[in-house]
Amino acid sequence: MIARPDAAPSELVITRVFDAPRALVFRAFAEAERLAQWWGPKGFTIHVSKLDFRPGGVFHYRMAGQHGHEMWGQFHYREIVEPERIVWVNTFSDPDGGLTRAPFGPDFEAYPLEVLNSVSLVEQGGKTTLTLRVTPVNATTAEHAMFESMFDSMRDGYGGTWEQLDAHLAREQAAA
């Protein structure tokens, strides 16, 4: 497989407005007990194995679904600018933190091993606009094509994740 050094990387951009101050949205990404309440696909429970929220740090987690299905993932933090920006490389992993392919079967063998995520947070009028930019890292032509073919599915997946974040933020504000 040949890498695409001459082509601009594929990028998925998703924007969502949350009815919460930026500092609260940022904390939802920065603290293990908060991340465990909303991160990941709907129907999965997140178990935090490790959270070292700093550039060079790692968030290692297990996603437990119905019927005993589980997956592991990691964030490798590259940049954190409180409270406005978080950049990380997301990977699937094994329980020991080793890099693995997406655990969805042979049809997903071309899904990129590493995906760069960049979240920016902008507050206006007590609401926070979150913009997520997602693009493959060190990907082959086939991995870029697979990534691009998954845009609708990823929009749906992140949509469910953002719904969970929205509910988490509402609970946090109601308890304050």
C-alpha positions in Angstrom: 0.0 0.0 0.0 1.2 3.5 -0.8 0.9 6.4 1.5 -0.7 9.7 0.2 2.1 12.2 0.8 1.0 14.4 -2.1 -2.7 14.6 -1.2 -4.4 16.5 1.6 -5.5 14.2 4.3 -9.2 13.3 4.6 -10.9 15.3 7.3 -14.2 14.9 9.0 -15.5 18.1 10.7 -18.3 18.1 13.2 -19.6 21.1 15.2 -22.0 21.0 18.1 -23.3 23.7 20.5 -23.6 22.8 24.2 -25.7 24.7 26.7 -22.8 24.9 29.1 -19.8 27.1 29.8 -16.5 26.2 28.1 -14.7 25.4 31.4 -17.3 22.7 32.2 -17.1 21.2 28.7 -13.3 21.2 29.0 -13.4 19.4 32.4 -15.7 16.7 30.9 -12.7 15.8 28.7 -10.0 16.3 31.4 -11.2 14.1 34.3 -11.6 10.3 34.4 -14.8 10.2 36.4 -16.4 12.6 33.9 -15.1 11.0 30.7 -16.4 7.6 32.0 -20.0 9.1 32.1 -20.2 10.1 28.5 -17.4 9.1 26.2 -17.9 6.4 23.6 -20.7 4.9 21.6 -24.2 4.7 23.0 -24.9 1.4 24.7 -21.3 1.0 25.9 -20.0 1.6 29.4 -16.6 3.2 29.7 -14.0 1.8 32.2 -11.0 4.1 32.6 -7.8 2.1 32.9 -5.6 5.2 32.9 -5.9 8.9 32.4 -2.8 11.1 32.3 -4.3 14.3 30.9 -1.2 16.2 29.6 0.7 16.5 26.4 2.5 13.1 26.0 -0.1 11.5 28.4 -2.5 8.7 27.6 -6.2 7.9 28.2 -6.5 4.1 28.1 -10.1 2.8 28.3 -12.3 -0.3 27.9 -15.7 0.0 26.2 -18.0 -2.7 27.5 -21.2 -3.4 25.5 -24.1 -5.7 25.7 -23.7 -9.4 25.6 -20.1 -9.2 26.8 -18.7 -7.4 23.8 -15.8 -5.2 24.7 -13.2 -3.0 22.9 -10.2 -1.1 24.1 -9.0 2.3 23.0 -6.4 5.0 23.7 -5.9 8.7 23.3 -2.3 9.8 23.0 -2.4 13.5 23.9 -0.4 15.9 21.7 -1.7 19.3 22.8 -3.8 20.7 25.6 -4.6 24.4 25.9 -7.0 24.9 28.8 -9.9 25.6 28.2 -9.8 26.0 24.4 -8.1 23.1 22.7 -7.4 19.4 23.0 -5.5 17.4 20.4 -5.0 13.6 20.5 -4.3 10.6 18.4 -7.0 7.9 18.9 -6.2 4.2 18.5 -7.8 0.9 19.2 -5.7 -1.1 21.7 -5.5 -4.3 23.7 -5.8 -4.4 27.5 -2.1 -3.8 27.8 -2.1 -0.7 25.7 -0.8 -2.2 22.5 -1.9 -0.8 19.2 -4.6 -3.0 17.4 -6.7 -2.8 14.3 -10.4 -1.8 14.6 -12.1 -4.8 16.2 -15.0 -4.9 13.7 -13.9 -7.8 11.5 -12.2 -8.3 8.1 -14.2 -5.6 6.4 -12.5 -3.0 8.6 -8.9 -4.1 8.1 -8.3 -0.9 6.1 -9.5 1.4 8.9 -6.6 3.7 9.9 -4.6 2.5 12.9 -4.2 6.1 14.1 -6.7 9.0 13.9 -5.9 12.6 14.9 -8.7 14.3 16.8 -8.6 18.1 17.4 -11.3 19.7 19.6 -11.7 23.4 19.9 -14.1 25.0 22.3 -15.4 28.6 21.9 -17.8 30.1 24.4 -20.4 32.7 23.6 -23.3 33.7 25.8 -22.8 30.9 28.2 -22.9 28.3 25.5 -19.9 26.4 24.1 -19.4 25.6 20.4 -17.3 22.4 20.1 -15.6 21.8 16.7 -14.1 18.4 16.2 -11.7 17.7 13.3 -10.8 14.1 12.7 -8.2 12.8 10.1 -6.1 9.7 9.6 -2.5 9.7 10.7 0.3 7.9 8.8 -2.4 6.3 6.6 -2.2 4.5 3.3 -4.4 5.3 0.3 -6.7 2.4 1.2 -7.0 3.6 4.8 -7.9 7.1 3.6 -10.6 5.6 1.4 -12.0 3.5 4.2 -12.0 6.5 6.5 -13.8 8.7 4.0 -16.4 5.9 3.4 -17.1 5.9 7.1 -18.1 9.7 7.4 -21.8 9.1 7.7 -21.3 6.3 10.3 -18.8 8.5 12.3 -21.2 11.5 12.2 -23.9 9.2 13.7 -21.4 7.8 16.3 -20.2 11.1 17.4 -23.8 12.4 17.4 -24.6 9.7 20.0 -21.5 10.6 22.0 -22.3 14.3 21.9 -25.9 13.5 23.1 -24.3 11.7 26.1 -22.0 14.6 26.7 -25.0 17.0 26.6 -26.9 14.9 29.1 -23.8 14.7 31.4 -23.3 18.5 31.2 -27.0 19.1 32.1 -26.6 16.8 35.1 -23.5 18.6 36.2 -25.2 22.0 36.0 -28.3 20.8 37.7 -26.2 19.5 40.6 -24.3 22.7 41.0 
